[in-house]
Structure formats: structure tokens, C-alpha cells
Amino acid sequence: MAEAKRRRYTDEFKSEAVRLVRESGRPVAQVARELGISDNVLYRWAGEERQAQSRGSTRQAVRAEAEELARVRRELECVTKERDFLKKAAAFFAREHK
């Protein structure tokens, strides 16, 4: 069974698609169909664009910030597990030493 390739779109394409929806007045589903993309994808791009504009930054900056936050949370989880393990090991060796 062949695997479906995930399509990648440039930031310019995404911005232009969102601009087309905003300025044309046509429904998102119609514009998405014309561009050959899923309407859910176009809704997500529009939401990202709105969020970025409300923050006064670009969609790329907002996405980079979210990725960094996810990386830091994963790292924190790992460090927390290590700390808990070391606490238990220290307690175990402290009991054995007595």
C-alpha cells in the first residue's frame, strides 16, 4: 500500500490564500476547492493569520514560538523525571547507609 505524501506549502502561498478569502468575499470552502486544498487547512491558516496579527507579529514567529514552547515543555518533563528518580535513589541509599 502506497503512503500518501504530505504536501508542503510556502508561507507566501498560505498568506495569499488567506488574503484571497478575505478580499474576495467568497466562502472558504469555495476558495479552498479552487486552490486544491482542504477547507480545514485554509480555516487553520486564517486563524493563524488572525492570531499573529492580534499579537503584532507574523505567522512564522507565532509558529516558532509555539514549537519552542513545546520543546521546553518536553525538556521540563524529562528533567522532572530525572529529578524524581534522583530523589528516590538518594532516599534509598540514605536508608541503606544507616
Secondary structure, 3 states (H helix, E strand, C coil): CCCCCCCCCCHHHHHHHHHHHHHHCCCHHHHHHHHCCCHHHHHHHHHHHHHHHHHCCCHHHHHHHHHHHHHHHHHHHHHHHHHHHHHHHHHHHHHHHC
